[in-house]
Amino acid sequence: MAPATKSKSKVKIQPLADRVVIQPIEETEEMKGGLYIPDTAKEKPQQGDIVAVGPGRVAWGDLVPMELVVGQKVLYGKYSGTEVTIDDSEYLIVKESDVLAVID
């Protein structure tokens, strides 16, 4: 069986089943009133770009294909998935059901 998708990034990562790899979009820091907000106090980004998708999940013996594709910008749950660092880049691996919406 051939891979369902190709990774858009240079990182070689292929999620399994119905998981997607998301590269979070870092929001630009705006200092208001000259206050510095440390990284630990900032909210985690909740949107990112899909860089890889798995082949889909198996239900009742049949493969259910993924609805998401590489390159889409998505919103995901605040505490969803597993954070990983590969080659100094941050990624989030989540199940397809943890993706809340696709941003056009």
OpenMM code with the backbone's topology and positions (N, CA, C; nanometers):
from openmm import Vec3, app, unit

residues = "MET ALA PRO ALA THR LYS SER LYS SER LYS VAL LYS ILE GLN PRO LEU ALA ASP ARG VAL VAL ILE GLN PRO ILE GLU GLU THR GLU GLU MET LYS GLY GLY LEU TYR ILE PRO ASP THR ALA LYS GLU LYS PRO GLN GLN GLY ASP ILE VAL ALA VAL GLY PRO GLY ARG VAL ALA TRP GLY ASP LEU VAL PRO MET GLU LEU VAL VAL GLY GLN LYS VAL LEU TYR GLY LYS TYR SER GLY THR GLU VAL THR ILE ASP ASP SER GLU TYR LEU ILE VAL LYS GLU SER ASP VAL LEU ALA VAL ILE ASP".split()
positions = [
    Vec3(0.0841, -0.1177, 0.0000),
    Vec3(0.0000, 0.0000, 0.0000),
    Vec3(0.0885, 0.1238, 0.0000),
    Vec3(0.0684, 0.2155, -0.0919),
    Vec3(0.1483, 0.3368, -0.1027),
    Vec3(0.1021, 0.4388, 0.0003),
    Vec3(0.1930, 0.5301, 0.0424),
    Vec3(0.1527, 0.6335, 0.1370),
    Vec3(0.0398, 0.7183, 0.0806),
    Vec3(-0.0512, 0.7587, 0.1666),
    Vec3(-0.1680, 0.8343, 0.1227),
    Vec3(-0.1323, 0.9766, 0.0828),
    Vec3(-0.0314, 1.0336, 0.1470),
    Vec3(0.0056, 1.1714, 0.1185),
    Vec3(0.1556, 1.1875, 0.1278),
    Vec3(0.2008, 1.3006, 0.0828),
    Vec3(0.3418, 1.3347, 0.0959),
    Vec3(0.3537, 1.4519, 0.1907),
    Vec3(0.4627, 1.4545, 0.2631),
    Vec3(0.4877, 1.5634, 0.3559),
    Vec3(0.5328, 1.6855, 0.2775),
    Vec3(0.4811, 1.8026, 0.3128),
    Vec3(0.5146, 1.9263, 0.2454),
    Vec3(0.6479, 1.9814, 0.2956),
    Vec3(0.6839, 1.9500, 0.4178),
    Vec3(0.8069, 2.0007, 0.4761),
    Vec3(0.9222, 1.9064, 0.4462),
    Vec3(1.0424, 1.9487, 0.4834),
    Vec3(1.1608, 1.8666, 0.4630),
    Vec3(1.1714, 1.7576, 0.5676),
    Vec3(1.0912, 1.7660, 0.6716),
    Vec3(1.0950, 1.6677, 0.7792),
    Vec3(1.0273, 1.5392, 0.7321),
    Vec3(1.0929, 1.4274, 0.7559),
    Vec3(1.0379, 1.2981, 0.7161),
    Vec3(0.9555, 1.2436, 0.8324),
    Vec3(0.8276, 1.2709, 0.8297),
    Vec3(0.7376, 1.2219, 0.9341),
    Vec3(0.6082, 1.1797, 0.8663),
    Vec3(0.5660, 1.0594, 0.8947),
    Vec3(0.4426, 1.0067, 0.8353),
    Vec3(0.3522, 0.9590, 0.9483),
    Vec3(0.2439, 1.0315, 0.9762),
    Vec3(0.1535, 0.9888, 1.0826),
    Vec3(0.0788, 0.8611, 1.0444),
    Vec3(0.0375, 0.7885, 1.1450),
    Vec3(-0.0356, 0.6640, 1.1245),
    Vec3(-0.1851, 0.6859, 1.1426),
    Vec3(-0.2634, 0.5979, 1.0836),
    Vec3(-0.4096, 0.5958, 1.0967),
    Vec3(-0.4701, 0.7322, 1.0653),
    Vec3(-0.5557, 0.7834, 1.1558),
    Vec3(-0.6271, 0.9088, 1.1290),
    Vec3(-0.5629, 1.0264, 1.2017),
    Vec3(-0.4299, 1.0292, 1.2018),
    Vec3(-0.3591, 1.1393, 1.2670),
    Vec3(-0.3039, 1.2355, 1.1624),
    Vec3(-0.2908, 1.3626, 1.2035),
    Vec3(-0.2325, 1.4654, 1.1177),
    Vec3(-0.1199, 1.5340, 1.1934),
    Vec3(-0.0210, 1.5825, 1.1186),
    Vec3(0.0895, 1.6585, 1.1765),
    Vec3(0.0664, 1.8040, 1.1410),
    Vec3(0.0623, 1.8887, 1.2439),
    Vec3(0.0345, 2.0307, 1.2261),
    Vec3(0.1556, 2.1105, 1.2729),
    Vec3(0.1949, 2.2104, 1.1943),
    Vec3(0.2975, 2.3037, 1.2375),
    Vec3(0.2236, 2.4279, 1.2869),
    Vec3(0.2267, 2.4515, 1.4196),
    Vec3(0.1536, 2.5657, 1.4746),
    Vec3(0.2027, 2.6971, 1.4170),
    Vec3(0.1090, 2.7890, 1.3965),
    Vec3(0.1423, 2.9226, 1.3479),
    Vec3(0.1644, 3.0095, 1.4710),
    Vec3(0.2857, 3.0596, 1.4839),
    Vec3(0.3186, 3.1458, 1.5970),
    Vec3(0.2639, 3.2849, 1.5706),
    Vec3(0.1906, 3.3368, 1.6687),
    Vec3(0.1370, 3.4709, 1.6555),
    Vec3(0.2475, 3.5708, 1.6850),
    Vec3(0.2462, 3.6821, 1.6119),
    Vec3(0.3470, 3.7838, 1.6353),
    Vec3(0.3216, 3.8502, 1.7692),
    Vec3(0.4295, 3.8752, 1.8406),
    Vec3(0.4173, 3.9340, 1.9744),
    Vec3(0.4032, 4.0844, 1.9637),
    Vec3(0.2989, 4.1376, 2.0240),
    Vec3(0.2795, 4.2812, 2.0301),
    Vec3(0.2861, 4.3231, 2.1758),
    Vec3(0.3777, 4.4115, 2.2053),
    Vec3(0.3886, 4.4592, 2.3427),
    Vec3(0.3020, 4.5834, 2.3562),
    Vec3(0.2102, 4.5775, 2.4476),
    Vec3(0.1223, 4.6910, 2.4718),
    Vec3(0.1613, 4.7541, 2.6045),
    Vec3(0.1846, 4.8822, 2.6024),
    Vec3(0.2207, 4.9518, 2.7251),
    Vec3(0.3606, 4.9178, 2.7738),
    Vec3(0.4424, 4.8611, 2.6878),
    Vec3(0.5803, 4.8309, 2.7247),
    Vec3(0.5970, 4.7097, 2.8141),
    Vec3(0.4913, 4.6281, 2.8301),
    Vec3(0.5008, 4.5097, 2.9148),
    Vec3(0.5556, 4.3927, 2.8362),
    Vec3(0.6432, 4.3160, 2.8996),
    Vec3(0.6976, 4.1961, 2.8387),
    Vec3(0.6198, 4.0766, 2.8897),
    Vec3(0.5733, 3.9930, 2.7973),
    Vec3(0.4982, 3.8733, 2.8350),
    Vec3(0.5893, 3.7534, 2.8128),
    Vec3(0.6278, 3.6821, 2.9192),
    Vec3(0.7163, 3.5663, 2.9013),
    Vec3(0.6466, 3.4542, 2.8253),
    Vec3(0.7274, 3.3688, 2.7603),
    Vec3(0.6730, 3.2583, 2.6809),
    Vec3(0.5835, 3.1669, 2.7621),
    Vec3(0.6136, 3.1489, 2.8893),
    Vec3(0.5342, 3.0582, 2.9723),
    Vec3(0.3958, 3.1130, 3.0027),
    Vec3(0.3757, 3.2433, 2.9891),
    Vec3(0.2462, 3.3035, 3.0185),
    Vec3(0.1596, 3.3199, 2.8940),
    Vec3(0.2177, 3.3000, 2.7777),
    Vec3(0.1424, 3.3171, 2.6542),
    Vec3(0.0529, 3.1965, 2.6301),
    Vec3(-0.0599, 3.2220, 2.5644),
    Vec3(-0.1472, 3.1112, 2.5275),
    Vec3(-0.0875, 3.0393, 2.4078),
    Vec3(-0.1059, 2.9087, 2.4047),
    Vec3(-0.0559, 2.8300, 2.2932),
    Vec3(-0.1380, 2.8622, 2.1688),
    Vec3(-0.0738, 2.8641, 2.0514),
    Vec3(-0.1507, 2.8884, 1.9290),
    Vec3(-0.2499, 2.7749, 1.9066),
    Vec3(-0.3626, 2.8077, 1.8476),
    Vec3(-0.4654, 2.7084, 1.8219),
    Vec3(-0.4922, 2.6937, 1.6733),
    Vec3(-0.4004, 2.7430, 1.5927),
    Vec3(-0.4142, 2.7227, 1.4496),
    Vec3(-0.2783, 2.6909, 1.3903),
    Vec3(-0.2820, 2.6212, 1.2781),
    Vec3(-0.1566, 2.5823, 1.2155),
    Vec3(-0.1800, 2.5262, 1.0771),
    Vec3(-0.0695, 2.4893, 1.0138),
    Vec3(-0.0728, 2.4335, 0.8795),
    Vec3(-0.0485, 2.2836, 0.8863),
    Vec3(-0.1258, 2.2080, 0.8111),
    Vec3(-0.1081, 2.0629, 0.8059),
    Vec3(0.0116, 2.0330, 0.7162),
    Vec3(0.1089, 1.9583, 0.7692),
    Vec3(0.2282, 1.9232, 0.6925),
    Vec3(0.2296, 1.7762, 0.6518),
    Vec3(0.1471, 1.6926, 0.7161),
    Vec3(0.1378, 1.5513, 0.6788),
    Vec3(0.0082, 1.4932, 0.7338),
    Vec3(-0.0484, 1.3977, 0.6615),
    Vec3(-0.1691, 1.3281, 0.7082),
    Vec3(-0.1503, 1.1780, 0.6920),
    Vec3(-0.2165, 1.1028, 0.7787),
    Vec3(-0.2126, 0.9580, 0.7711),
    Vec3(-0.3073, 0.9064, 0.6643),
    Vec3(-0.3100, 0.7754, 0.6439),
    Vec3(-0.3946, 0.7170, 0.5390),
    Vec3(-0.5431, 0.7154, 0.5735),
    Vec3(-0.5783, 0.7218, 0.7005),
    Vec3(-0.7181, 0.7155, 0.7419),
    Vec3(-0.7365, 0.6080, 0.8468),
    Vec3(-0.8590, 0.5940, 0.8951),
    Vec3(-0.8863, 0.4945, 0.9990),
    Vec3(-0.9612, 0.3767, 0.9389),
    Vec3(-0.9546, 0.2660, 1.0083),
    Vec3(-1.0252, 0.1455, 0.9642),
    Vec3(-1.1513, 0.1305, 1.0496),
    Vec3(-1.2653, 0.1225, 0.9825),
    Vec3(-1.3927, 0.1029, 1.0511),
    Vec3(-1.4674, -0.0105, 0.9819),
    Vec3(-1.5032, -0.1099, 1.0584),
    Vec3(-1.5759, -0.2254, 1.0073),
    Vec3(-1.5013, -0.2924, 0.8920),
    Vec3(-1.3688, -0.2929, 0.9009),
    Vec3(-1.2869, -0.3589, 0.8003),
    Vec3(-1.2586, -0.2769, 0.6755),
    Vec3(-1.3135, -0.1572, 0.6665),
    Vec3(-1.2915, -0.0721, 0.5497),
    Vec3(-1.2099, 0.0507, 0.5895),
    Vec3(-1.1264, 0.0997, 0.4981),
    Vec3(-1.0477, 0.2196, 0.5216),
    Vec3(-1.1342, 0.3429, 0.4974),
    Vec3(-1.1463, 0.4273, 0.5985),
    Vec3(-1.2190, 0.5534, 0.5862),
    Vec3(-1.1140, 0.6605, 0.5573),
    Vec3(-1.1128, 0.7173, 0.4355),
    Vec3(-1.0078, 0.8131, 0.3987),
    Vec3(-1.0182, 0.9439, 0.4778),
    Vec3(-0.9071, 1.0145, 0.4836),
    Vec3(-0.9004, 1.1418, 0.5552),
    Vec3(-0.9735, 1.2511, 0.4775),
    Vec3(-1.0364, 1.3425, 0.5510),
    Vec3(-1.0998, 1.4587, 0.4890),
    Vec3(-1.0011, 1.5738, 0.4759),
    Vec3(-0.8968, 1.5726, 0.5585),
    Vec3(-0.7977, 1.6796, 0.5592),
    Vec3(-0.6851, 1.6476, 0.4619),
    Vec3(-0.6233, 1.7539, 0.4072),
    Vec3(-0.5125, 1.7365, 0.3140),
    Vec3(-0.3963, 1.8273, 0.3541),
    Vec3(-0.2779, 1.7919, 0.3075),
    Vec3(-0.1587, 1.8707, 0.3349),
    Vec3(-0.1754, 2.0104, 0.2763),
    Vec3(-0.1351, 2.1115, 0.3542),
    Vec3(-0.1420, 2.2502, 0.3083),
    Vec3(-0.2591, 2.3285, 0.3646),
    Vec3(-0.3578, 2.2612, 0.4224),
    Vec3(-0.4719, 2.3333, 0.4786),
    Vec3(-0.4324, 2.4023, 0.6087),
    Vec3(-0.4929, 2.5182, 0.6333),
    Vec3(-0.4764, 2.5888, 0.7602),
    Vec3(-0.5967, 2.5500, 0.8456),
    Vec3(-0.5722, 2.5057, 0.9695),
    Vec3(-0.6790, 2.4532, 1.0537),
    Vec3(-0.6767, 2.5120, 1.1935),
    Vec3(-0.7907, 2.5019, 1.2598),
    Vec3(-0.8037, 2.5316, 1.4024),
    Vec3(-0.8136, 2.3990, 1.4754),
    Vec3(-0.7482, 2.3886, 1.5909),
    Vec3(-0.7525, 2.2646, 1.6676),
    Vec3(-0.7762, 2.2968, 1.8145),
    Vec3(-0.8165, 2.1962, 1.8900),
    Vec3(-0.8457, 2.2135, 2.0316),
    Vec3(-0.7233, 2.2582, 2.1105),
    Vec3(-0.7462, 2.3384, 2.2125),
    Vec3(-0.6397, 2.3987, 2.2918),
    Vec3(-0.5450, 2.2956, 2.3527),
    Vec3(-0.5967, 2.1872, 2.4030),
    Vec3(-0.5132, 2.0876, 2.4701),
    Vec3(-0.5067, 1.9576, 2.3913),
    Vec3(-0.5209, 1.9662, 2.2613),
    Vec3(-0.5229, 1.8474, 2.1756),
    Vec3(-0.3823, 1.8016, 2.1393),
    Vec3(-0.3703, 1.6732, 2.1157),
    Vec3(-0.2516, 1.6176, 2.0548),
    Vec3(-0.1272, 1.6081, 2.1403),
    Vec3(-0.0189, 1.5735, 2.0724),
    Vec3(0.1113, 1.5556, 2.1348),
    Vec3(0.2105, 1.6473, 2.0652),
    Vec3(0.2809, 1.7275, 2.1445),
    Vec3(0.3810, 1.8173, 2.0889),
    Vec3(0.5122, 1.7421, 2.0702),
    Vec3(0.5751, 1.7618, 1.9541),
    Vec3(0.7051, 1.7015, 1.9264),
    Vec3(0.7955, 1.8073, 1.8647),
    Vec3(0.9268, 1.7922, 1.8864),
    Vec3(1.0252, 1.8796, 1.8256),
    Vec3(1.1156, 1.7951, 1.7382),
    Vec3(1.1234, 1.8315, 1.6113),
    Vec3(1.2084, 1.7616, 1.5161),
    Vec3(1.2911, 1.8658, 1.4418),
    Vec3(1.4227, 1.8519, 1.4478),
    Vec3(1.5149, 1.9464, 1.3822),
    Vec3(1.4834, 2.0908, 1.4206),
    Vec3(1.4656, 2.1160, 1.5496),
    Vec3(1.4396, 2.2498, 1.6046),
    Vec3(1.3079, 2.3115, 1.5586),
    Vec3(1.2173, 2.2340, 1.5037),
    Vec3(1.0848, 2.2826, 1.4652),
    Vec3(0.9803, 2.2135, 1.5506),
    Vec3(0.8796, 2.2900, 1.5931),
    Vec3(0.7716, 2.2377, 1.6762),
    Vec3(0.6584, 2.1856, 1.5880),
    Vec3(0.6074, 2.0689, 1.6220),
    Vec3(0.4938, 2.0093, 1.5516),
    Vec3(0.3943, 1.9573, 1.6540),
    Vec3(0.2730, 1.9389, 1.6095),
    Vec3(0.1675, 1.8834, 1.6927),
    Vec3(0.1049, 1.7677, 1.6153),
    Vec3(0.0957, 1.6519, 1.6794),
    Vec3(0.0316, 1.5366, 1.6163),
    Vec3(-0.1034, 1.5164, 1.6828),
    Vec3(-0.2105, 1.5268, 1.6041),
    Vec3(-0.3469, 1.5160, 1.6579),
    Vec3(-0.4272, 1.4177, 1.5742),
    Vec3(-0.5348, 1.3677, 1.6317),
    Vec3(-0.6295, 1.2855, 1.5563),
    Vec3(-0.7136, 1.3796, 1.4690),
    Vec3(-0.7610, 1.3271, 1.3596),
    Vec3(-0.8421, 1.4079, 1.2687),
    Vec3(-0.9633, 1.4680, 1.3411),
    Vec3(-1.0198, 1.3948, 1.4346),
    Vec3(-1.1382, 1.4430, 1.5067),
    Vec3(-1.1080, 1.5602, 1.6007),
    Vec3(-0.9789, 1.5834, 1.6328),
    Vec3(-0.9398, 1.6961, 1.7178),
    Vec3(-0.9285, 1.8268, 1.6390),
    Vec3(-0.9325, 1.8176, 1.5075),
    Vec3(-0.9301, 1.9381, 1.4240),
    Vec3(-1.0720, 1.9928, 1.4214),
    Vec3(-1.0856, 2.1187, 1.4621),
    Vec3(-1.2186, 2.1788, 1.4773),
    Vec3(-1.2723, 2.2399, 1.3492),
    Vec3(-1.1835, 2.3009, 1.2684),
    Vec3(-1.2290, 2.3689, 1.1479),
    Vec3(-1.1132, 2.3914, 1.0521),
    Vec3(-1.1473, 2.4110, 0.9250),
    Vec3(-1.0501, 2.4472, 0.8231),
    Vec3(-1.0692, 2.5958, 0.7937),
    Vec3(-0.9583, 2.6699, 0.7901),
    Vec3(-0.9630, 2.8132, 0.7622),
    Vec3(-0.9380, 2.8340, 0.6137),
    Vec3(-1.0284, 2.9073, 0.5474),
    Vec3(-1.0114, 2.9349, 0.4038),
    Vec3(-0.9190, 3.0514, 0.3833),
] * unit.nanometer
topology = app.Topology()
chain = topology.addChain("A")
for resn in residues:
    res = topology.addResidue(resn, chain)
    for name in ("N", "CA", "C"):
        topology.addAtom(name, app.Element.getBySymbol(name[0]), res)
